[in-house]
Amino acid sequence: MAATHAHADKEIIAIRRADGESRTLAASLPRLVLEARQIAANVIHGLHGRRRAGTGENFWQYRRFVSGEPAQRVDWRRSARDDLLYVREQEWEAAHTVWLWPDRSQSMAFASRTARDSKLERALIVTLALAELLVAGGERVGIPGLLNPTASRSVIDRIAQAMLHDDAARPSLPPSFVPSALAEIVVLSDFWSPISEIRAMLAGLSASGAHGALVQVVDPAEESFPYSGRVEFVEPESGEVITAGRAERWAEDYVARVALHRDQIRAETGKLDWLFTTHTTSRSAAELLLFLHAGMSTGRGGAFSNFRAGRGA
């Protein structure tokens, strides 16, 4: 929710208006694409793809022969180097779809005066960089209702073009669709939607057995509520205005309500073995990217169900 001091000096206005008039997507997207590519390039070296041992055609690794296995599996050339028997494992062609959903609704345009990125910009940077990493690791990436799953090396450009030409309404939560049981889903949003809507979204996305992560992207001001005096709060999507005579008196209740809302989301994701984490835009985008990539690399067929963290990224 945007906030302005009704009679304060204009230089200390606490937000960039959530309508985003001064920073349209078309104007900022080239910078976001460049930053996403730079972040992905910085972390991609040293990161392995999500390949697994299996029946693919490419060599993956040697491992020790296990008693009871067929003798024809032994790689005799490698085994001749010492007194042990080794099996030549092939790569499991494990490509499947990872669905990414960056919330592009009006509330995501909010950025406090000290924030470098709006919530929208941060969500897009991480989405683009994660797509780059996943495709480099052999996965297919899609955006529900916007981009069909693709393993194209130009995935960042394809996502950017799809967004630039998208005139449809921009809901806070992903549209209803049925992902495959092996799919993984990453939703980046501020998740200020009612818990009933979040619960319904999770029920639909997980019905097939898919797993994923909800990442709540928030501005530092939404964490600390740094307002005092007479303040107007503007709901960016409905336009509703609420005026606080002494905003500092609201801080305690605000923080408690945010904590309760997060506990409710965490309870819903916990029932389904999904991950829920928070990310403040004052933190590094690369930090969140590494956090998500690590969570998706811990397993297969619901990797996030095996990944937990006590703190936000």
Residue pairs with C-beta under 8 A, 6 or more apart in sequence:
1 107
1 110
1 192
1 233
1 234
1 235
1 236
2 15
2 17
2 18
2 110
2 233
2 234
2 235
2 236
3 14
3 15
3 221
3 227
3 231
3 232
3 233
3 234
3 247
4 13
4 14
4 15
4 231
4 232
4 234
5 12
5 13
5 14
5 227
5 229
5 230
5 231
5 232
6 230
6 231
6 232
6 243
7 230
8 229
12 113
13 113
14 112
14 113
14 221
14 226
14 227
15 110
15 111
15 112
15 113
15 221
16 22
16 23
16 109
16 110
16 111
16 113
16 118
17 234
18 106
18 107
18 109
18 110
18 234
18 236
19 106
19 109
19 236
20 106
20 109
20 118
20 120
23 109
23 118
23 121
25 104
25 120
25 163
25 164
26 164
28 121
29 124
29 160
29 163
29 164
32 121
32 124
32 125
32 128
33 128
33 156
33 157
33 160
35 125
35 285
36 124
36 125
36 126
36 127
36 128
36 129
36 132
36 156
37 128
37 129
37 132
37 156
39 125
39 129
39 285
39 286
39 289
40 128
40 129
40 130
40 132
40 133
40 136
40 289
42 286
43 129
43 133
43 286
43 289
43 290
43 293
44 132
44 133
44 136
47 133
47 137
47 293
48 137
48 297
49 136
49 137
49 138
50 94
50 137
50 138
50 139
50 296
50 297
50 300
51 60
51 91
51 92
51 94
51 137
51 138
52 91
52 92
52 94
52 300
53 60
53 61
53 63
53 89
53 90
53 91
53 92
54 90
54 91
54 92
54 93
54 94
55 90
55 92
55 93
56 90
56 91
56 92
56 93
57 90
57 91
57 93
58 90
58 91
59 88
59 89
59 90
59 91
60 89
60 90
60 91
60 92
61 89
62 75
62 78
62 86
62 87
62 88
62 89
63 86
63 87
63 89
64 84
64 85
64 86
64 87
65 73
65 74
65 79
65 84
65 85
65 86
65 87
66 87
69 87
73 87
73 88
74 85
74 86
74 87
75 86
75 87
75 88
78 86
78 88
79 85
79 86
93 138
94 138
94 300
95 138
95 139
95 140
95 151
96 139
96 140
96 180
96 182
96 183
96 184
97 139
97 140
97 141
97 142
97 149
97 179
97 180
97 182
97 183
97 184
98 134
98 139
98 140
98 141
98 142
98 183
98 184
98 185
98 186
98 296
99 141
99 142
99 143
99 144
99 149
99 174
99 179
99 183
99 184
99 185
99 186
99 212
100 127
100 130
100 131
100 141
100 142
100 143
100 185
100 186
100 188
101 143
101 144
101 173
101 174
101 185
101 186
101 187
101 188
101 189
102 120
102 123
102 124
102 126
102 127
102 143
102 188
102 189
103 119
103 120
103 123
103 170
103 172
103 173
103 187
103 188
103 189
103 190
103 217
104 120
104 123
104 124
104 163
104 170
105 170
105 171
105 172
105 189
105 237
106 170
106 236
106 237
107 119
107 172
107 190
107 192
107 236
107 237
108 118
108 119
108 120
108 123
108 189
108 190
108 217
109 118
109 119
109 120
109 236
110 118
110 119
110 190
110 219
110 222
110 236
111 117
111 118
111 119
111 121
111 219
111 281
112 219
112 220
112 221
112 226
114 220
114 282
115 219
115 220
115 221
115 281
115 282
116 281
117 125
117 281
117 285
118 219
118 281
119 190
119 217
119 218
119 219
119 281
122 217
122 279
122 281
122 285
123 188
123 189
123 217
124 163
125 285
126 188
126 215
126 279
126 285
126 288
126 289
126 292
127 143
127 159
127 186
127 188
128 156
128 159
128 160
129 285
129 289
130 186
130 289
130 292
130 293
131 141
131 155
131 156
131 159
132 155
132 156
133 289
133 293
134 141
134 296
135 141
135 150
135 151
135 152
135 153
135 155
136 153
138 151
139 151
140 149
140 150
140 151
141 147
141 149
141 150
141 151
141 155
142 148
142 149
142 150
143 159
143 162
144 174
144 175
144 177
145 168
145 174
145 175
145 177
146 159
146 162
146 163
146 166
147 158
147 159
147 162
150 158
152 158
172 189
172 190
172 191
172 192
172 193
172 197
172 237
173 187
173 189
173 193
173 197
173 198
173 201
174 185
174 187
174 201
174 205
176 204
177 204
177 205
178 204
178 207
178 208
179 185
179 205
179 208
179 210
180 208
180 210
181 208
181 209
181 210
181 301
182 210
182 300
182 301
183 208
183 210
183 212
184 210
184 211
184 212
184 296
184 302
184 303
184 304
185 205
185 210
185 211
185 212
185 213
186 212
186 213
186 215
186 292
187 201
187 212
187 213
187 214
187 215
188 215
188 217
189 214
189 215
189 216
189 217
190 216
190 217
190 218
190 222
191 198
191 214
191 216
191 261
191 265
192 261
195 261
195 264
195 265
195 268
198 214
198 265
198 268
199 268
202 214
202 268
202 269
202 272
202 274
205 212
206 212
206 272
206 274
209 302
210 302
211 272
211 273
211 274
211 301
211 302
211 303
211 304
211 305
212 274
212 275
212 304
213 274
213 275
213 276
213 277
213 292
213 295
213 304
214 265
214 269
214 274
214 275
214 276
214 277
215 277
215 278
215 279
215 288
215 292
215 313
216 262
216 265
216 276
216 277
216 278
216 279
216 312
217 279
217 281
218 278
218 279
218 280
218 281
219 280
219 281
220 280
220 281
220 282
221 227
222 258
223 258
223 280
225 247
225 250
225 251
225 254
225 255
227 244
227 247
227 248
227 250
227 251
228 246
228 247
228 248
229 246
229 247
229 248
230 243
230 244
230 245
230 246
230 247
231 243
231 244
231 247
232 241
232 242
232 243
232 244
233 241
233 242
233 243
233 244
234 240
234 241
235 241
235 242
244 250
262 276
262 278
265 276
266 276
269 275
269 276
270 276
273 302
273 304
273 305
274 304
274 305
275 295
275 304
275 305
275 307
275 308
275 309
277 291
277 309
277 312
277 313
278 312
278 313
279 288
279 312
279 313
280 312
283 313
287 313
288 313
290 313
291 309
291 313
292 313
294 307
295 303
295 304
295 307
295 309
296 303
296 304
296 307
297 303
298 306
298 307
299 305
299 306
299 307
